[in-house]
C-alpha cells in the first residue's frame, strides 16, 4: 500500500513537472522606440524584468543616438576621450563584417544622410536634401574611415576616425542586437526553449513545447501597405534568428515634387529612393547579423544581391520585389525553402 501511495505521488509530481515545462512564461514591454516580447519555457518561475531593463539601459547609454549623452553621441560630437565597452565593440566588429561582405551597402556611418532625409535622431526637417547637399554629406560616409582600438589604461576601447564630422549609428542593427542580448541573458539562466522578439526581429532556441514543434514566425505581405498585418508565409525557426527590412512602412513624399523617399538610404549614392526591392527577410545564427544583412539587401540593387549572396553562405534570404509588370516576385537562396512551413 505504501509503495502504491509513493508511486502515485511520483506520478503527480512528474505530471506537475511536465506541465511546468510546457506552460510558457511570457514577458512584454517597451524598448528602443518599439516593443519586445518573450515566451520562455522553464521548470521554475523566471524573474526577468530587472535583467531586461538593465540590458536596455546599457544599450541606450552605450549605443543609442536617441539618448543625448550616450557614448555613441559623444563620439559623434567629436569627444575623443570616450571609452566604450565590449558590447559596443562587438556590434562594431559585426558591422565591419557586414560592411565588407556587402561591398559597403551596409554602412553605419550613413547617419548624416539619414538625418538629412529626416529619418534619424537628429532629422526633424521635412525638406528633402538637394543633390548638392547629398554630395557634400557623402564625404562623411565610409566605415573604412573608422576603427576601434583597445585602450592602454583600462578594459575599454576608443573609436577613431580619419574624417572628423562622421556620424556613427547602429540603428540599422539595433533591434537585432537587443534581441541577441536578451537571448544571451536567457541562456545564462539555463533557459533552453524560448523565442525573443523586438520590433519584429526574432531569435529562437529549442522548440515551442506547447506544440512540440519549432516556433512559427510570420513574414508580412509587403503589398498589404504600411498598416497591413497580412501574413505572406510562416517560417519554422529553430535555433535561428530572423530579421526583416522593408520600405513599405516608413517613407515620406516630397510635397513639391510628389517623389517618394524611403528610410533606407543607399550609402553608395546617398539616395533614399525606392527600388524594385520592397522587402527582405534574412535567417542567420544571430539577430545582429540578420538585421544588418536585411538592411544592406534593401539598399542594394537586386542584380548585385544575386551575385553577393553566392559568397555569403551563412545566411538564408528571401527578397520580395516588384517586376516590370507590377507583380510581386520572390528571390530565395537555396536553403530558405527548408524553413517555410508547408501550407496544408
N, C-alpha and C positions, 0 to 999 in steps of 0.2 A: 504493500500500500504506500509506504514511504517513497519507494522507488517510482511509483506511478505519479505521486504528487510532484516529486522532483522533476520528472520528465515533463509534466505539464507546465511547470514553472519555466523550465528551459525553453519550451516551445513558445510560451507567451513572450519571454524576453527576446527570443530570436525574431519573432514577428514584429515586436516593437522596434527592434534594431533595424530591421529591413524597412519598416515604414519610415523611420527617421532618415534613412539613407535615400529613399526615393521621394521624399517630400522636399520640394525646393524651398530655399530661403531666398527671398528677393529683397533688393535694395535699390532705391531710386533717388535721384536728386538732381541738382543743377551744378554745372561746371563749365568753365571757359565759354560762356555765352550759349550753351546748349544744355542738353540733359544727359544723364547717364542711367544705365540700368544694369543690374547684376542678378543673375539667377545661379545659385550655387547649391550643390548637394553635399552635405557633410553630416557626420554622425553626432556632432554636438552643435549647439546654437552658436552662431557666429555674431560677433560684435564688430562691425566694420566701419561704422560712421566716422569715428575719430581717425582711423587709419586713412580712409578715403579723403577726409578733409585735410589731413596732413600732406598727402600726396598733391592735392590740388593747390594747396598753399605754396608748397615747394615749387611746383610748376609755375605758378603765377609770378612768384618773386624772382625766379630764375629766367624764365623764357617767354613771358607774355608781353607783347608790345602794347597791350591794353592796360597794363599796370605802370603808372608813371615812373616809379623808382626801381623798376625791375632791373636785373643785371643786363639784359639784352638792350633795354632802352638807354641805360648809362653807356654801354658800348657804342650804341648808335649816336649818342651825344658827344662822342669823342673822348670819353674817360678811359685812359689807358691803364688806370690803376685797378680796374675791376678784376676780381678773381672769381672765376666760375668753378663749379664743382663737376663731379664725374658725370652726373646726369646730362648737363649741358654739353659736355664733350661727347658723350655717347650719341646724342642727336646730331651734333656737328659732324661726327665721323660717318653716321648713316647718310646724312645729307650729301656729304662728299662722294660717297659710293654711288648714290643715285645720280648725282650730277655728272660723274664720269661716265657711267654706263648709258646715260641718255643723251650724251653729247651736249650737255648744258641745257636741256629742255626742262630739267628741274633745277631751279636756282633760287636759294633762299635770300639772295641779295637783290631780288626784284622789288623789294619793298617800296622804294621811292616811286616806282611806276604804279604799283598797286594803290598807293596813297594818292597819286596824281589823278587816277581814274575815280577816286572816291570810294574804294572798296576796303581800305585798310584802316588801321587805328588812328592815323593822322589825316585821313582822307575824307573830310566832311564836305568838300566842294562838290558842286553839281556840274560844273563845266567840264567838258571833255578836253584833255590836253591836245595842243596842236602838234603837228609833225615836228616842228622846230623844238618844242618842249620835250617831246619824246626822244629826239636825237640827243638833246642835251643831257637827259637823265640816263641814257644808255651807258655813259661813261662810268656810272656808279654801279653797273651790273657786271657780274662776273665772279663766281665763287672762287675761282683760282687766285683772286687777289686777296683772299683771306686765309689765315692759318690759325691754328690753336696749338699752344706750346705749354709744357709743364713749367710751373714757376719753380724757382730755386729755393724759396723760403718755406712754403707750405705745401699742402697736398692739392692745391688748386691749379687752374690753368688760366693763361692770358690769351685773348683773341687779338690778333694783329692784322693789319691791312696795309696794302701798298697804295690804297686810294682813299684818302680822307673823304668823308661825306657819304660813305656807303650806308645802307640801311638793311641790316640783317633781320630776317623774321622767320620764325618756324611755323607760321600759321598754316602752311600747306601740309604739314605733317603733325600738327598739334593734337588733333583728336586721336590719331593713331598712336602717338607717343603716350598719351594719357591712358589709353586702353592697355598698352603694354605695362605701364607702371602698376596699374591696378591688378592685372593678371599676375605680375610678379609677386605682389603682396599676398594674393590668394595662394600661390604656390608655396610661399614661406609658411603659411598657416596650415599646410598639408591638405588643402582642398584639391581633389583630383578630378572633379566633374563640375564644370561651370561654363557660363557664357557671360562675357562683359561687352557692353555696348556703350559708346559715347557718340552721340550725334549721328548715328547710323553706321559707324565703323565698329567692327566686332572682332573678338577673338574667342575661341572655344578651346576647352580641354576636356578630354574624355567624352562622355555621352550625356544625353538627356535621359536620366534614369527613370523619369516618369513614363517614358515611352520605350525605354530600352533601345534607343536609336540615336543616330547623330543629331546634333542640334540643327534646326532648319532656320535659314536666313533668307529673306526675300530680297529680290532685286526689283526696284521700282521701274515701271514703264516710263521712259523719258518723254514719251508723247502725251502723257496724261497731264502735263503742264506743271506750273510752279506749285500748285496746291494738291496735285494729284497724289493718290496713295495706291493706285492700281499696281498689283504685283505682276511683273513680267514672268518671273520664274522663281522657283525655290531651290536653294542651294543646301546640300548636305555638307556641313562643316564640322570636321573632327580634328582637333589638334592643329588648327589652322586659323589664320586671320584673314579678314576680307574688308577692303575699303573701296569706296566708290567716289567718283567725281563726275559732276555734270553741270553744264551751263544753262540748263533749262529752268533752274530755280532762282538763281541770283544773277540779275543783269539789269541794265538801265538803258534807256533810249534817249538819245540826244534830241531835245525838243526842237532845235533849229533845223536839223537835217533828217530826223527820223531814223538815223542809223542806230542799230543795236550794239551795245558793248557788254561783254560778258566779264565775269570776275576772274577768269583765268587769263593772266597776261603772258603772252609769248615772250620769254626772256631774250630770244634772239632778235626779234623785230621790234619789241616794245609795244606791240599792238594788242588790243583786247577785243578783237573782232571775232565773231562766231565762225566756226568752220563746219565742215560736214560731220565731224565727230560731235555727238551730243551727250554721250555718257560712256563711262569706263568703270569697270569693276575689276579689282586685282585681288588674287588669293596668294598669300605668302606665309612664311613661317612666323612673322611678327607683323604687327599692325603699323609700325612706323614705316617699314619698307612698303607695305601695301598702299598706305596713304600717299607716300611720296611718289611712287611709280604711277599711281592713278592720276595725280596732278600733272606729271610730266606727259603722260599719254593724252591728256586732254589738250595740252598746249601744242602737241606735235602733229604735223601733217600725217594723215593716215598711211600714206605710202612709206614714210620714214618709220612709222611704228612697225609696219610689217617686216622691215629689214632688221631693225634693232632687236625686236623680240626673239629673233632666232638666236641671239647671243646672250639672252637673259633667261636661262632655263629654270632658274629658281623661282619664277613666278608663273602663275596661270592667269590669263586675261580674257575678258570679253569686252570688245569695243562695239558700241552702238553708234551707227552713223546713218545719215540720210543720203540716198543715192541720187543720181541725176533726175530721176522721175519722182522724187519726193517720198520714196518708200523707205521705211525703217529696215535697216540691214544689220547683220551681226558678223563680227570677225572674232573668231575664237582661236586661242592657242590649242595645240593638240590635246593637252591634258585637262582642259577646262571641263570637257563633257563629263568626266567621271564624277564631278561634284554636283551636277544638275540632277535634281530629283525627277525621275520619270513621271509623266502625267498618266494617271490611271483612267 
